[in-house]
Amino acid sequence: MKIFVFGSSIVSSYWNGAATYYRGIYKHLHALGNQITFAEPDAYGRQQKLDSAIGGYVDVLVYWPDQTEGLISEACGADLVIKHSGVGINDELLEREVLNCRSEGTRAAFWDVDAPATLARVESDSADPFRSCIPEYDLIFTYGGGQAVIDHYTRLGARNCHPIYNALDPETHHPVPASEDYRCDLLFVGNRLPDRERRVEEFFLRAAELAPDLKFILGGEGWGGKRLPANVRWIGHVGTGDHNMLNCSARMVLNINRASMADVGFSPPTRIFEAAGAGACMITDSWSGISQFFEPGQEILVASSAEDVVAHLSSISAGRARAIGEAMLARALRHHTYQQRALEVQAVLSEEEQLSEQAA
């Protein structure tokens, strides 16, 4: 199958948390025999901050905004055209025009990598043009969200909705030697976003204030002007090539979901599976659906406050932390790999193709 994709970026994780997800999904869809073209705009400085080589599993097309319509015409020659949410340039144009690629031989899919934001957008504006596009797509995929997101898209007229969750690519995220330069008690990596900042203050910065004798490392963009406790070290943007080293150098790794993702639930971010791949002991903020992915207390630690975070740091021995990290890695390898996610996508595509043939 020839698949043409419009997404934010697969070659750069700079202000682009979906990069790891794209790589895992499309690497393994390619392994199943699909030919994939990934089109991404030259925007937000991402082409100047590339991650390490991603391999030959996709043909990457980098384009300028005024080239968008020409690329849509090119995409129409594929068997499946995928428009991801949050491309960042000409999103409304893409949402509308990729539907014109639909034909007997070409299907169009919308793949939402931030369903809470997309759904909040259309609910806040009854005139949002994407609202009328939703029923026209042959397929809707989402990065997460569980039944609540499925039901919401269904109410908006979607023909179907298929959550495809984040996962682990063990060839990319795996245990490596620790770095003495980045030894710490707690690591958190995440960009400064309005929907996340309050929760970072609540779970990470307040925990640092409550435990001044411990070492904390904060990674991600946007924190330069933020007042930080003295025991917090900010290291800026962290390329995906450094994630293994950082995760293996921290005694524990913290996950903090954006508020909208935590509210919707069933939306584990990439950092959870990256930490799992490294065999790190992870603390996560509380959200619905955690136990669908990892067993609290045995494979992952859950916190509802800064006090809970500090309690875990204080009470969990180094040996117990290693055991939790090893159990999380084993669970991820059993049930949560991108190879398995790609098989889920392939099964959906095959089923929908059979339904279309029967309808014809």
C-alpha positions as MATLAB code, in Angstrom:
seq = 'MKIFVFGSSIVSSYWNGAATYYRGIYKHLHALGNQITFAEPDAYGRQQKLDSAIGGYVDVLVYWPDQTEGLISEACGADLVIKHSGVGINDELLEREVLNCRSEGTRAAFWDVDAPATLARVESDSADPFRSCIPEYDLIFTYGGGQAVIDHYTRLGARNCHPIYNALDPETHHPVPASEDYRCDLLFVGNRLPDRERRVEEFFLRAAELAPDLKFILGGEGWGGKRLPANVRWIGHVGTGDHNMLNCSARMVLNINRASMADVGFSPPTRIFEAAGAGACMITDSWSGISQFFEPGQEILVASSAEDVVAHLSSISAGRARAIGEAMLARALRHHTYQQRALEVQAVLSEEEQLSEQAA';
ca = [
       0.000    0.000    0.000;
       1.219    3.502   -0.822;
       0.631    5.862    2.118;
       1.101    9.637    1.883;
       1.285   11.437    5.235;
       1.045   15.092    6.234;
       2.517   15.630    9.717;
       4.433   18.143   11.811;
       7.853   16.456   11.567;
       9.288   12.976   11.662;
      12.922   14.116   11.501;
      12.902   16.597   14.407;
      11.547   16.419   17.953;
      12.106   20.164   18.498;
       8.815   21.489   19.960;
       7.336   18.351   18.435;
       6.451   15.593   20.869;
       4.804   13.496   18.145;
       8.114   12.723   16.386;
       8.813    9.538   18.359;
       5.248    8.331   17.791;
       5.487    8.955   14.045;
       8.785    7.088   13.850;
       7.498    4.060   15.715;
       4.260    3.804   13.750;
       5.670    4.389   10.274;
       8.825    2.349   10.774;
       6.724   -0.690   11.526;
       4.043    0.002    8.913;
       6.912    0.049    6.431;
       8.119   -3.293    7.806;
       4.681   -4.700    6.982;
       5.254   -3.857    3.309;
       3.805   -0.355    3.022;
       5.518    2.428    1.031;
       5.355    5.663    3.014;
       5.934    9.294    2.084;
       5.983   11.755    4.992;
       5.497   15.419    4.064;
       6.412   18.017    6.686;
       6.653   21.816    6.456;
       9.885   23.747    6.895;
       8.671   25.546   10.028;
       9.485   26.426   13.645;
      13.213   25.849   13.191;
      12.829   22.093   13.151;
      14.923   21.555   10.039;
      17.769   23.311   11.850;
      17.451   20.954   14.846;
      17.347   17.495   13.348;
      17.588   14.333   15.424;
      19.862   11.491   14.426;
      19.132    9.625   11.184;
      15.769    7.848   11.230;
      16.558    5.202    8.613;
      15.047    4.546    5.219;
      11.544    3.517    6.196;
       9.935    6.740    4.905;
      10.583    9.143    2.068;
      10.629   12.581    3.730;
       9.422   15.588    1.749;
      10.179   18.967    3.344;
       8.074   21.704    1.803;
       7.377   25.422    2.026;
       3.838   26.593    2.839;
       3.161   27.748   -0.728;
       3.888   24.221   -1.974;
       1.057   22.667    0.038;
      -1.540   22.473   -2.738;
       0.924   20.866   -5.141;
       1.743   18.208   -2.563;
      -1.949   17.481   -2.063;
      -2.208   16.739   -5.783;
       0.779   14.404   -5.466;
      -0.783   12.713   -2.434;
      -3.876   11.814   -4.435;
      -1.852    9.128   -6.221;
      -1.527    7.136   -2.983;
      -3.798    4.382   -1.709;
      -4.175    6.163    1.639;
      -3.703    9.842    2.468;
      -3.260   10.644    6.158;
      -3.659   14.144    7.568;
      -2.292   14.363   11.116;
      -3.521   17.063   13.459;
      -1.145   19.862   14.365;
       0.932   20.045   11.193;
       1.374   23.698   12.109;
       1.101   25.170    8.606;
      -2.074   25.283    6.467;
      -3.909   22.854    8.749;
      -7.389   23.976    7.709;
      -6.443   23.777    4.040;
      -5.097   20.265    4.498;
      -8.077   19.116    6.566;
     -10.380   20.175    3.744;
      -8.411   19.447    0.609;
      -7.083   15.963    1.358;
     -10.717   14.867    1.232;
     -10.671   15.701   -2.482;
      -8.148   12.873   -2.930;
     -10.845   10.344   -2.120;
     -11.697    8.031   -4.994;
     -12.319    4.374   -5.671;
      -8.622    3.738   -5.173;
      -7.727    6.311   -2.509;
      -8.940    6.640    1.062;
      -8.448    9.621    3.367;
      -7.745    9.377    7.099;
      -7.484   11.961    9.851;
      -5.016   10.911   12.553;
      -5.391   13.040   15.653;
      -2.268   13.282   17.825;
      -3.966   15.679   20.269;
      -7.631   14.701   20.435;
      -8.444   16.791   23.547;
      -7.262   19.957   21.780;
      -8.960   19.123   18.477;
     -12.281   18.249   20.076;
     -12.196   21.287   22.373;
     -11.574   23.457   19.307;
     -14.589   22.245   17.374;
     -16.844   22.323   20.442;
     -15.908   25.923   21.186;
     -16.762   27.040   17.646;
     -19.801   25.587   15.911;
     -18.580   27.195   12.680;
     -15.177   25.493   12.776;
     -14.779   24.099    9.232;
     -13.255   20.868   10.473;
     -16.577   19.931   12.092;
     -18.139   19.314    8.673;
     -15.049   17.422    7.483;
     -15.157   14.777   10.213;
     -17.968   12.653    8.677;
     -16.235   12.735    5.290;
     -13.064   10.942    6.369;
     -12.949    7.224    5.648;
     -10.969    6.656    8.846;
     -10.261    8.467   12.096;
      -7.260    7.402   14.176;
      -6.271    8.970   17.492;
      -3.105    8.991   19.573;
      -5.138    8.032   22.627;
      -8.160    8.970   24.657;
     -10.005    5.690   25.007;
     -13.760    5.327   24.818;
     -14.452    8.960   25.708;
     -12.687   10.147   22.554;
     -14.301    7.422   20.430;
     -17.743    8.489   21.671;
     -16.988   12.170   21.098;
     -15.874   11.645   17.501;
     -18.896    9.425   16.922;
     -21.226   12.174   18.160;
     -19.585   14.515   15.656;
     -20.445   12.118   12.846;
     -17.232   10.131   12.423;
     -17.696    6.874   10.543;
     -15.286    5.175   12.945;
     -12.579    6.019   15.467;
      -9.566    3.895   16.355;
      -7.185    4.790   19.220;
      -3.607    3.770   18.424;
      -1.621    4.298   21.606;
       1.985    5.265   22.106;
       4.389    2.366   22.478;
       8.009    1.235   22.667;
      10.461    0.633   19.852;
      13.132   -1.433   21.659;
      15.628   -0.754   18.871;
      15.411    2.956   19.692;
      14.803    3.091   23.455;
      16.773    0.649   25.576;
      19.143    0.538   28.579;
      22.522    2.280   28.147;
      25.311    3.180   30.612;
      24.455    6.032   32.972;
      26.210    9.408   32.699;
      27.728   10.796   35.870;
      27.097   14.311   34.546;
      23.347   13.706   34.613;
      22.972   11.684   37.801;
      19.906   12.901   39.673;
      17.121   11.721   41.916;
      14.312   12.817   39.602;
      14.211   13.695   35.896;
      11.407   15.395   34.007;
      11.592   16.269   30.296;
       8.797   18.333   28.767;
       8.382   21.647   26.989;
       6.828   24.592   28.820;
       3.216   24.756   27.626;
       0.228   26.610   29.128;
      -1.665   23.330   29.462;
       1.218   21.745   31.395;
       3.000   24.476   33.381;
       0.726   24.460   36.417;
       1.068   20.697   36.729;
       4.861   20.932   36.447;
       4.788   23.468   39.269;
       2.551   21.174   41.294;
       4.297   17.836   40.778;
       7.924   18.672   39.973;
       8.937   22.114   41.227;
       7.036   21.815   44.502;
       8.541   18.353   45.031;
      11.981   19.929   44.614;
      11.113   22.527   47.239;
       9.941   19.815   49.619;
      13.149   17.810   49.143;
      16.003   20.363   49.010;
      18.615   17.656   49.661;
      17.724   15.812   46.420;
      18.852   16.577   42.855;
      16.311   17.321   40.119;
      16.895   17.747   36.372;
      14.427   19.559   34.099;
      14.699   19.161   30.335;
      12.705   20.778   27.548;
      12.288   24.148   25.882;
      10.781   27.316   27.318;
      11.872   27.095   30.963;
      14.662   29.696   30.726;
      12.648   32.520   32.289;
      11.074   30.354   34.963;
      12.134   30.733   38.580;
      13.418   27.336   39.659;
      14.379   25.926   43.076;
      18.120   25.830   43.730;
      18.248   22.031   43.460;
      16.693   21.996   39.953;
      19.053   21.984   36.967;
      17.553   23.010   33.637;
      19.300   21.470   30.609;
      17.172   22.821   27.720;
      16.061   20.920   24.648;
      16.822   17.210   24.810;
      17.140   15.472   21.453;
      15.704   11.986   21.230;
      19.210   10.563   20.890;
      19.920   11.586   24.513;
      16.743   10.204   26.065;
      18.186    6.766   26.841;
      21.207    8.242   28.596;
      19.118   10.633   30.678;
      16.527    8.023   31.619;
      19.271    5.609   32.686;
      21.073    8.272   34.736;
      18.109    9.251   36.913;
      17.066    7.325   40.005;
      13.457    7.950   38.977;
      11.786    9.577   35.969;
       8.640   11.691   36.230;
       5.751   11.840   33.777;
       3.445   14.865   33.915;
       0.560   14.874   31.453;
      -0.859   18.067   30.075;
      -4.052   18.932   31.937;
      -6.302   18.101   28.977;
      -4.660   14.705   28.467;
      -4.926   13.896   32.177;
      -8.613   14.870   32.178;
      -9.441   12.672   29.181;
      -7.232    9.796   30.342;
      -6.029    6.788   28.361;
      -3.323    8.968   26.780;
       0.134    7.756   27.857;
       2.763   10.046   26.294;
       5.926    8.918   24.557;
       8.083    9.640   27.633;
       6.398    6.797   29.523;
       7.431    4.222   26.943;
      10.866    5.771   26.457;
      11.454    5.391   30.204;
      10.092    1.843   30.055;
      12.554    1.016   27.292;
      15.430    2.262   29.444;
      14.235    0.165   32.380;
      13.781    3.347   34.422;
      11.592    3.589   37.505;
       8.781    5.942   36.527;
       6.481    8.092   38.654;
       3.423    9.373   36.805;
       0.744   11.843   37.737;
      -2.629   10.172   38.148;
      -4.966    9.729   35.154;
      -7.692    7.308   34.109;
      -6.525    4.209   32.306;
      -3.033    3.794   33.765;
      -3.682    0.172   34.682;
      -4.527   -0.661   31.056;
      -0.855   -0.085   30.283;
       1.140   -0.733   33.502;
       0.310   -2.046   36.983;
       0.506    0.715   39.603;
       2.902   -0.091   42.429;
       4.519   -2.951   40.524;
       5.421   -1.561   37.095;
       4.842    2.168   37.604;
       4.413    4.519   40.563;
       1.456    6.917   40.714;
       1.372   10.310   42.429;
      -1.525   12.676   43.080;
       0.596   15.449   44.604;
       4.132   16.682   45.172;
       3.997   15.020   48.579;
       3.357   11.677   46.853;
       6.326   12.247   44.552;
       8.616   12.948   47.495;
       7.228    9.943   49.377;
       8.184    7.678   46.483;
      11.656    9.220   46.293;
      12.109    8.764   50.040;
      10.664    5.293   50.535;
      11.623    3.306   47.431;
      15.053    1.714   47.710;
      17.470    1.607   44.781;
      16.903   -2.130   44.439;
      13.142   -1.788   44.461;
      13.330    1.036   41.908;
      15.358   -1.189   39.577;
      12.823   -3.996   39.989;
       9.934   -1.671   39.100;
      11.795   -0.409   36.029;
      12.616   -3.947   34.900;
       8.981   -5.007   35.333;
       7.819   -2.003   33.313;
      10.246   -2.856   30.515;
       9.090   -6.488   30.468;
       5.424   -5.420   30.260;
       6.153   -2.967   27.444;
       7.978   -5.632   25.460;
       5.060   -8.049   25.921;
       2.152   -5.756   25.174;
       3.178   -2.276   24.067;
       5.555   -2.250   21.109;
       5.185   -0.230   17.933;
       5.302   -3.474   16.003;
       2.048   -4.430   17.753;
       0.553   -0.976   17.147;
       1.379   -1.182   13.434;
      -0.363   -4.542   13.242;
      -3.435   -2.900   14.814;
      -3.381   -0.186   12.138;
      -2.922   -2.744    9.364;
      -5.862   -4.755   10.685;
      -8.088   -1.658   10.661;
      -7.044   -0.804    7.114;
      -7.725   -4.351    5.927;
     -11.108   -4.491    7.637;
     -12.208   -1.141    6.228;
     -11.076   -2.180    2.747;
     -13.172   -5.343    2.979;
     -16.201   -3.348    4.142;
     -15.790   -0.947    1.224;
     -15.613   -3.831   -1.249;
     -18.747   -5.383    0.224;
     -20.587   -2.056    0.040;
     -19.598   -1.669   -3.598;
];
